[in-house]
Amino acid sequence: MDRAILEREALKLPQHERALLADAEGGSLDDEVVREAESACAHEADDRYQAFLRGELQTLEGPAMFQQLREQHGK
């Protein structure tokens, strides 16, 4: 089945069923793939933190960030 079709159909599921599906799919991944993804995420988080410490990133408090997202997405 086409990836786009799978994604579209999965997004039609109730949230708790999508969570179960994501958990099942995550468990089916090769341990090496999971380690690589976790390593990449950790590296990205560290890069962003270092940029924050250097004053290179704009930051927002949580409520302001959510308000900005709602405004951007018209909700």
Biopython code that builds the backbone (N, CA, C, O; Angstrom):
import numpy as np
from Bio.PDB.StructureBuilder import StructureBuilder

atoms = [
    (1, "MET", "N", (0.843, -1.174, 0.000)),
    (1, "MET", "CA", (0.000, 0.000, 0.000)),
    (1, "MET", "C", (0.892, 1.242, 0.000)),
    (1, "MET", "O", (1.960, 1.252, 0.612)),
    (2, "ASP", "N", (0.450, 2.262, -0.677)),
    (2, "ASP", "CA", (1.182, 3.514, -0.781)),
    (2, "ASP", "C", (1.295, 4.180, 0.592)),
    (2, "ASP", "O", (0.338, 4.179, 1.366)),
    (3, "ARG", "N", (2.451, 4.741, 0.888)),
    (3, "ARG", "CA", (2.694, 5.380, 2.180)),
    (3, "ARG", "C", (1.692, 6.481, 2.462)),
    (3, "ARG", "O", (1.199, 6.587, 3.584)),
    (4, "ALA", "N", (1.377, 7.307, 1.465)),
    (4, "ALA", "CA", (0.441, 8.411, 1.656)),
    (4, "ALA", "C", (-0.951, 7.881, 2.030)),
    (4, "ALA", "O", (-1.641, 8.470, 2.862)),
    (5, "ILE", "N", (-1.354, 6.774, 1.413)),
    (5, "ILE", "CA", (-2.652, 6.179, 1.730)),
    (5, "ILE", "C", (-2.648, 5.655, 3.160)),
    (5, "ILE", "O", (-3.602, 5.870, 3.907)),
    (6, "LEU", "N", (-1.572, 4.966, 3.540)),
    (6, "LEU", "CA", (-1.462, 4.461, 4.910)),
    (6, "LEU", "C", (-1.545, 5.593, 5.926)),
    (6, "LEU", "O", (-2.250, 5.497, 6.930)),
    (7, "GLU", "N", (-0.813, 6.668, 5.644)),
    (7, "GLU", "CA", (-0.811, 7.800, 6.568)),
    (7, "GLU", "C", (-2.199, 8.417, 6.678)),
    (7, "GLU", "O", (-2.670, 8.710, 7.777)),
    (8, "ARG", "N", (-2.847, 8.612, 5.540)),
    (8, "ARG", "CA", (-4.185, 9.209, 5.526)),
    (8, "ARG", "C", (-5.180, 8.341, 6.312)),
    (8, "ARG", "O", (-5.992, 8.858, 7.080)),
    (9, "GLU", "N", (-5.107, 7.031, 6.113)),
    (9, "GLU", "CA", (-6.014, 6.123, 6.811)),
    (9, "GLU", "C", (-5.708, 6.075, 8.310)),
    (9, "GLU", "O", (-6.620, 6.041, 9.136)),
    (10, "ALA", "N", (-4.431, 6.074, 8.646)),
    (10, "ALA", "CA", (-4.053, 6.042, 10.065)),
    (10, "ALA", "C", (-4.542, 7.295, 10.781)),
    (10, "ALA", "O", (-4.958, 7.220, 11.937)),
    (11, "LEU", "N", (-4.498, 8.433, 10.119)),
    (11, "LEU", "CA", (-4.932, 9.683, 10.743)),
    (11, "LEU", "C", (-6.441, 9.730, 10.962)),
    (11, "LEU", "O", (-6.926, 10.578, 11.712)),
    (12, "LYS", "N", (-7.182, 8.844, 10.329)),
    (12, "LYS", "CA", (-8.629, 8.759, 10.543)),
    (12, "LYS", "C", (-8.970, 8.019, 11.841)),
    (12, "LYS", "O", (-10.091, 8.119, 12.339)),
    (13, "LEU", "N", (-8.009, 7.284, 12.382)),
    (13, "LEU", "CA", (-8.237, 6.515, 13.603)),
    (13, "LEU", "C", (-8.380, 7.442, 14.802)),
    (13, "LEU", "O", (-7.825, 8.541, 14.807)),
    (14, "PRO", "N", (-9.122, 7.004, 15.824)),
    (14, "PRO", "CA", (-9.170, 7.786, 17.069)),
    (14, "PRO", "C", (-7.766, 7.888, 17.672)),
    (14, "PRO", "O", (-6.912, 7.038, 17.420)),
    (15, "GLN", "N", (-7.544, 8.912, 18.451)),
    (15, "GLN", "CA", (-6.213, 9.182, 18.993)),
    (15, "GLN", "C", (-5.633, 7.987, 19.746)),
    (15, "GLN", "O", (-4.457, 7.673, 19.568)),
    (16, "HIS", "N", (-6.415, 7.321, 20.571)),
    (16, "HIS", "CA", (-5.874, 6.204, 21.348)),
    (16, "HIS", "C", (-5.474, 5.040, 20.430)),
    (16, "HIS", "O", (-4.516, 4.326, 20.725)),
    (17, "GLU", "N", (-6.197, 4.846, 19.327)),
    (17, "GLU", "CA", (-5.821, 3.788, 18.385)),
    (17, "GLU", "C", (-4.560, 4.162, 17.605)),
    (17, "GLU", "O", (-3.737, 3.302, 17.288)),
    (18, "ARG", "N", (-4.418, 5.459, 17.300)),
    (18, "ARG", "CA", (-3.178, 5.902, 16.634)),
    (18, "ARG", "C", (-1.984, 5.700, 17.550)),
    (18, "ARG", "O", (-0.901, 5.324, 17.101)),
    (19, "ALA", "N", (-2.188, 5.955, 18.850)),
    (19, "ALA", "CA", (-1.105, 5.753, 19.819)),
    (19, "ALA", "C", (-0.712, 4.280, 19.872)),
    (19, "ALA", "O", (0.474, 3.953, 19.900)),
    (20, "LEU", "N", (-1.699, 3.399, 19.887)),
    (20, "LEU", "CA", (-1.403, 1.961, 19.892)),
    (20, "LEU", "C", (-0.675, 1.548, 18.618)),
    (20, "LEU", "O", (0.264, 0.754, 18.664)),
    (21, "LEU", "N", (-1.107, 2.086, 17.487)),
    (21, "LEU", "CA", (-0.462, 1.776, 16.211)),
    (21, "LEU", "C", (0.988, 2.267, 16.205)),
    (21, "LEU", "O", (1.889, 1.554, 15.762)),
    (22, "ALA", "N", (1.201, 3.472, 16.692)),
    (22, "ALA", "CA", (2.559, 4.025, 16.742)),
    (22, "ALA", "C", (3.451, 3.183, 17.638)),
    (22, "ALA", "O", (4.612, 2.934, 17.314)),
    (23, "ASP", "N", (2.905, 2.744, 18.766)),
    (23, "ASP", "CA", (3.680, 1.903, 19.675)),
    (23, "ASP", "C", (4.034, 0.576, 19.018)),
    (23, "ASP", "O", (5.163, 0.099, 19.132)),
    (24, "ALA", "N", (3.065, -0.013, 18.331)),
    (24, "ALA", "CA", (3.321, -1.291, 17.656)),
    (24, "ALA", "C", (4.352, -1.129, 16.543)),
    (24, "ALA", "O", (5.234, -1.970, 16.374)),
    (25, "GLU", "N", (4.234, -0.054, 15.797)),
    (25, "GLU", "CA", (5.184, 0.184, 14.701)),
    (25, "GLU", "C", (6.573, 0.479, 15.248)),
    (25, "GLU", "O", (7.575, 0.020, 14.700)),
    (26, "GLY", "N", (6.628, 1.243, 16.325)),
    (26, "GLY", "CA", (7.923, 1.542, 16.932)),
    (26, "GLY", "C", (8.612, 0.281, 17.413)),
    (26, "GLY", "O", (9.832, 0.159, 17.309)),
    (27, "GLY", "N", (7.842, -0.651, 17.935)),
    (27, "GLY", "CA", (8.401, -1.913, 18.408)),
    (27, "GLY", "C", (8.883, -2.812, 17.283)),
    (27, "GLY", "O", (9.659, -3.741, 17.511)),
    (28, "SER", "N", (8.420, -2.534, 16.063)),
    (28, "SER", "CA", (8.820, -3.374, 14.941)),
    (28, "SER", "C", (10.120, -2.908, 14.287)),
    (28, "SER", "O", (10.647, -3.574, 13.396)),
    (29, "LEU", "N", (10.633, -1.761, 14.734)),
    (29, "LEU", "CA", (11.850, -1.223, 14.130)),
    (29, "LEU", "C", (13.075, -1.981, 14.621)),
    (29, "LEU", "O", (13.112, -2.481, 15.745)),
    (30, "ASP", "N", (14.046, -2.049, 13.773)),
    (30, "ASP", "CA", (15.336, -2.646, 14.106)),
    (30, "ASP", "C", (15.982, -1.813, 15.211)),
    (30, "ASP", "O", (15.944, -0.583, 15.169)),
    (31, "ASP", "N", (16.574, -2.483, 16.197)),
    (31, "ASP", "CA", (17.207, -1.768, 17.308)),
    (31, "ASP", "C", (18.239, -0.759, 16.820)),
    (31, "ASP", "O", (18.369, 0.316, 17.405)),
    (32, "GLU", "N", (18.960, -1.079, 15.782)),
    (32, "GLU", "CA", (19.977, -0.163, 15.251)),
    (32, "GLU", "C", (19.323, 1.098, 14.700)),
    (32, "GLU", "O", (19.839, 2.199, 14.889)),
    (33, "VAL", "N", (18.197, 0.942, 14.025)),
    (33, "VAL", "CA", (17.473, 2.097, 13.497)),
    (33, "VAL", "C", (17.007, 2.988, 14.643)),
    (33, "VAL", "O", (17.107, 4.212, 14.566)),
    (34, "VAL", "N", (16.504, 2.374, 15.697)),
    (34, "VAL", "CA", (16.042, 3.129, 16.861)),
    (34, "VAL", "C", (17.214, 3.868, 17.500)),
    (34, "VAL", "O", (17.090, 5.046, 17.837)),
    (35, "ARG", "N", (18.337, 3.199, 17.669)),
    (35, "ARG", "CA", (19.514, 3.855, 18.266)),
    (35, "ARG", "C", (19.976, 5.028, 17.409)),
    (35, "ARG", "O", (20.323, 6.083, 17.940)),
    (36, "GLU", "N", (19.983, 4.855, 16.094)),
    (36, "GLU", "CA", (20.399, 5.946, 15.202)),
    (36, "GLU", "C", (19.448, 7.132, 15.313)),
    (36, "GLU", "O", (19.888, 8.280, 15.351)),
    (37, "ALA", "N", (18.135, 6.857, 15.366)),
    (37, "ALA", "CA", (17.151, 7.934, 15.486)),
    (37, "ALA", "C", (17.307, 8.655, 16.817)),
    (37, "ALA", "O", (17.268, 9.885, 16.866)),
    (38, "GLU", "N", (17.481, 7.903, 17.890)),
    (38, "GLU", "CA", (17.653, 8.516, 19.205)),
    (38, "GLU", "C", (18.928, 9.345, 19.257)),
    (38, "GLU", "O", (18.946, 10.424, 19.850)),
    (39, "SER", "N", (19.986, 8.850, 18.644)),
    (39, "SER", "CA", (21.244, 9.581, 18.608)),
    (39, "SER", "C", (21.089, 10.883, 17.821)),
    (39, "SER", "O", (21.581, 11.931, 18.239)),
    (40, "ALA", "N", (20.405, 10.809, 16.686)),
    (40, "ALA", "CA", (20.188, 12.006, 15.874)),
    (40, "ALA", "C", (19.363, 13.036, 16.640)),
    (40, "ALA", "O", (19.652, 14.231, 16.583)),
    (41, "CYS", "N", (18.329, 12.572, 17.361)),
    (41, "CYS", "CA", (17.501, 13.489, 18.155)),
    (41, "CYS", "C", (18.321, 14.132, 19.270)),
    (41, "CYS", "O", (18.206, 15.334, 19.511)),
    (42, "ALA", "N", (19.138, 13.346, 19.942)),
    (42, "ALA", "CA", (19.966, 13.874, 21.028)),
    (42, "ALA", "C", (20.957, 14.903, 20.488)),
    (42, "ALA", "O", (21.187, 15.937, 21.115)),
    (43, "HIS", "N", (21.538, 14.619, 19.329)),
    (43, "HIS", "CA", (22.489, 15.549, 18.711)),
    (43, "HIS", "C", (21.786, 16.857, 18.341)),
    (43, "HIS", "O", (22.314, 17.941, 18.589)),
    (44, "GLU", "N", (20.609, 16.752, 17.755)),
    (44, "GLU", "CA", (19.839, 17.949, 17.385)),
    (44, "GLU", "C", (19.475, 18.762, 18.621)),
    (44, "GLU", "O", (19.588, 19.987, 18.611)),
    (45, "ALA", "N", (19.040, 18.090, 19.684)),
    (45, "ALA", "CA", (18.684, 18.787, 20.919)),
    (45, "ALA", "C", (19.898, 19.513, 21.487)),
    (45, "ALA", "O", (19.781, 20.654, 21.934)),
    (46, "ASP", "N", (21.048, 18.873, 21.476)),
    (46, "ASP", "CA", (22.261, 19.507, 21.988)),
    (46, "ASP", "C", (22.652, 20.708, 21.129)),
    (46, "ASP", "O", (23.031, 21.755, 21.653)),
    (47, "ASP", "N", (22.560, 20.551, 19.797)),
    (47, "ASP", "CA", (22.871, 21.674, 18.903)),
    (47, "ASP", "C", (21.973, 22.873, 19.199)),
    (47, "ASP", "O", (22.438, 24.011, 19.261)),
    (48, "ARG", "N", (20.683, 22.604, 19.380)),
    (48, "ARG", "CA", (19.746, 23.695, 19.659)),
    (48, "ARG", "C", (20.029, 24.331, 21.021)),
    (48, "ARG", "O", (19.950, 25.550, 21.169)),
    (49, "TYR", "N", (20.355, 23.515, 22.002)),
    (49, "TYR", "CA", (20.668, 24.048, 23.334)),
    (49, "TYR", "C", (21.914, 24.933, 23.271)),
    (49, "TYR", "O", (21.946, 26.008, 23.868)),
    (50, "GLN", "N", (22.923, 24.484, 22.556)),
    (50, "GLN", "CA", (24.138, 25.285, 22.425)),
    (50, "GLN", "C", (23.847, 26.603, 21.707)),
    (50, "GLN", "O", (24.383, 27.644, 22.087)),
    (51, "ALA", "N", (23.004, 26.567, 20.672)),
    (51, "ALA", "CA", (22.617, 27.788, 19.969)),
    (51, "ALA", "C", (21.852, 28.717, 20.911)),
    (51, "ALA", "O", (22.029, 29.934, 20.860)),
    (52, "PHE", "N", (21.006, 28.152, 21.768)),
    (52, "PHE", "CA", (20.287, 28.942, 22.767)),
    (52, "PHE", "C", (21.271, 29.631, 23.707)),
    (52, "PHE", "O", (21.135, 30.821, 23.990)),
    (53, "LEU", "N", (22.259, 28.883, 24.190)),
    (53, "LEU", "CA", (23.251, 29.456, 25.103)),
    (53, "LEU", "C", (24.038, 30.580, 24.441)),
    (53, "LEU", "O", (24.445, 31.531, 25.107)),
    (54, "ARG", "N", (24.254, 30.475, 23.138)),
    (54, "ARG", "CA", (24.980, 31.520, 22.402)),
    (54, "ARG", "C", (24.075, 32.699, 22.047)),
    (54, "ARG", "O", (24.541, 33.690, 21.484)),
    (55, "GLY", "N", (22.784, 32.598, 22.371)),
    (55, "GLY", "CA", (21.843, 33.680, 22.065)),
    (55, "GLY", "C", (21.404, 33.701, 20.620)),
    (55, "GLY", "O", (20.955, 34.738, 20.130)),
    (56, "GLU", "N", (21.521, 32.586, 19.923)),
    (56, "GLU", "CA", (21.186, 32.521, 18.503)),
    (56, "GLU", "C", (19.742, 32.097, 18.240)),
    (56, "GLU", "O", (19.291, 32.139, 17.096)),
    (57, "LEU", "N", (19.011, 31.691, 19.276)),
    (57, "LEU", "CA", (17.636, 31.240, 19.099)),
    (57, "LEU", "C", (16.673, 32.153, 19.829)),
    (57, "LEU", "O", (16.931, 32.576, 20.955)),
    (58, "GLN", "N", (15.564, 32.451, 19.179)),
    (58, "GLN", "CA", (14.488, 33.183, 19.832)),
    (58, "GLN", "C", (13.715, 32.177, 20.677)),
    (58, "GLN", "O", (13.452, 31.060, 20.232)),
    (59, "THR", "N", (13.359, 32.564, 21.868)),
    (59, "THR", "CA", (12.599, 31.668, 22.733)),
    (59, "THR", "C", (11.276, 32.316, 23.121)),
    (59, "THR", "O", (11.153, 33.540, 23.166)),
    (60, "LEU", "N", (10.306, 31.483, 23.395)),
    (60, "LEU", "CA", (9.001, 31.925, 23.856)),
    (60, "LEU", "C", (8.606, 31.098, 25.064)),
    (60, "LEU", "O", (8.990, 29.934, 25.177)),
    (61, "GLU", "N", (7.838, 31.696, 25.972)),
    (61, "GLU", "CA", (7.279, 30.924, 27.073)),
    (61, "GLU", "C", (6.186, 30.030, 26.504)),
    (61, "GLU", "O", (5.603, 30.341, 25.465)),
    (62, "GLY", "N", (5.912, 28.934, 27.175)),
    (62, "GLY", "CA", (4.948, 27.950, 26.693)),
    (62, "GLY", "C", (3.629, 28.520, 26.207)),
    (62, "GLY", "O", (3.251, 28.259, 25.065)),
    (63, "PRO", "N", (2.897, 29.298, 27.031)),
    (63, "PRO", "CA", (1.604, 29.827, 26.581)),
    (63, "PRO", "C", (1.718, 30.700, 25.331)),
    (63, "PRO", "O", (0.859, 30.642, 24.451)),
    (64, "ALA", "N", (2.771, 31.504, 25.251)),
    (64, "ALA", "CA", (2.958, 32.357, 24.077)),
    (64, "ALA", "C", (3.244, 31.524, 22.834)),
    (64, "ALA", "O", (2.786, 31.848, 21.738)),
    (65, "MET", "N", (4.003, 30.453, 23.016)),
    (65, "MET", "CA", (4.317, 29.575, 21.896)),
    (65, "MET", "C", (3.054, 28.911, 21.361)),
    (65, "MET", "O", (2.848, 28.851, 20.149)),
    (66, "PHE", "N", (2.199, 28.407, 22.271)),
    (66, "PHE", "CA", (0.958, 27.768, 21.828)),
    (66, "PHE", "C", (0.030, 28.765, 21.143)),
    (66, "PHE", "O", (-0.630, 28.424, 20.163)),
    (67, "GLN", "N", (-0.025, 30.001, 21.655)),
    (67, "GLN", "CA", (-0.844, 31.033, 21.023)),
    (67, "GLN", "C", (-0.337, 31.315, 19.612)),
    (67, "GLN", "O", (-1.135, 31.441, 18.683)),
    (68, "GLN", "N", (0.963, 31.415, 19.446)),
    (68, "GLN", "CA", (1.546, 31.667, 18.127)),
    (68, "GLN", "C", (1.225, 30.522, 17.167)),
    (68, "GLN", "O", (0.908, 30.767, 16.003)),
    (69, "LEU", "N", (1.303, 29.292, 17.632)),
    (69, "LEU", "CA", (0.966, 28.150, 16.787)),
    (69, "LEU", "C", (-0.499, 28.183, 16.379)),
    (69, "LEU", "O", (-0.826, 27.921, 15.222)),
    (70, "ARG", "N", (-1.391, 28.504, 17.324)),
    (70, "ARG", "CA", (-2.821, 28.593, 16.999)),
    (70, "ARG", "C", (-3.064, 29.661, 15.942)),
    (70, "ARG", "O", (-3.852, 29.454, 15.019)),
    (71, "GLU", "N", (-2.401, 30.791, 16.070)),
    (71, "GLU", "CA", (-2.575, 31.876, 15.105)),
    (71, "GLU", "C", (-2.051, 31.480, 13.730)),
    (71, "GLU", "O", (-2.665, 31.812, 12.716)),
    (72, "GLN", "N", (-0.936, 30.781, 13.685)),
    (72, "GLN", "CA", (-0.355, 30.348, 12.412)),
    (72, "GLN", "C", (-1.231, 29.337, 11.698)),
    (72, "GLN", "O", (-1.270, 29.293, 10.468)),
    (73, "HIS", "N", (-1.936, 28.525, 12.475)),
    (73, "HIS", "CA", (-2.731, 27.453, 11.886)),
    (73, "HIS", "C", (-4.224, 27.767, 11.905)),
    (73, "HIS", "O", (-5.051, 26.894, 11.637)),
    (74, "GLY", "N", (-4.564, 29.013, 12.220)),
    (74, "GLY", "CA", (-5.942, 29.452, 12.159)),
    (74, "GLY", "C", (-6.890, 28.757, 13.109)),
    (74, "GLY", "O", (-8.059, 28.556, 12.780)),
    (75, "LYS", "N", (-6.413, 28.389, 14.271)),
    (75, "LYS", "CA", (-7.283, 27.709, 15.243)),
    (75, "LYS", "C", (-7.389, 28.514, 16.505)),
    (75, "LYS", "O", (-8.077, 28.106, 17.441)),
]
sb = StructureBuilder()
sb.init_structure("model")
sb.init_model(0)
sb.init_chain("A")
sb.init_seg("    ")
for serial, (resi, resn, name, xyz) in enumerate(atoms, 1):
    if name == "N":
        sb.init_residue(resn, " ", resi, " ")
    sb.init_atom(name, np.array(xyz, "f"), 0.0, 1.0, " ", f" {name:<3s}", serial, name[0])
structure = sb.get_structure()
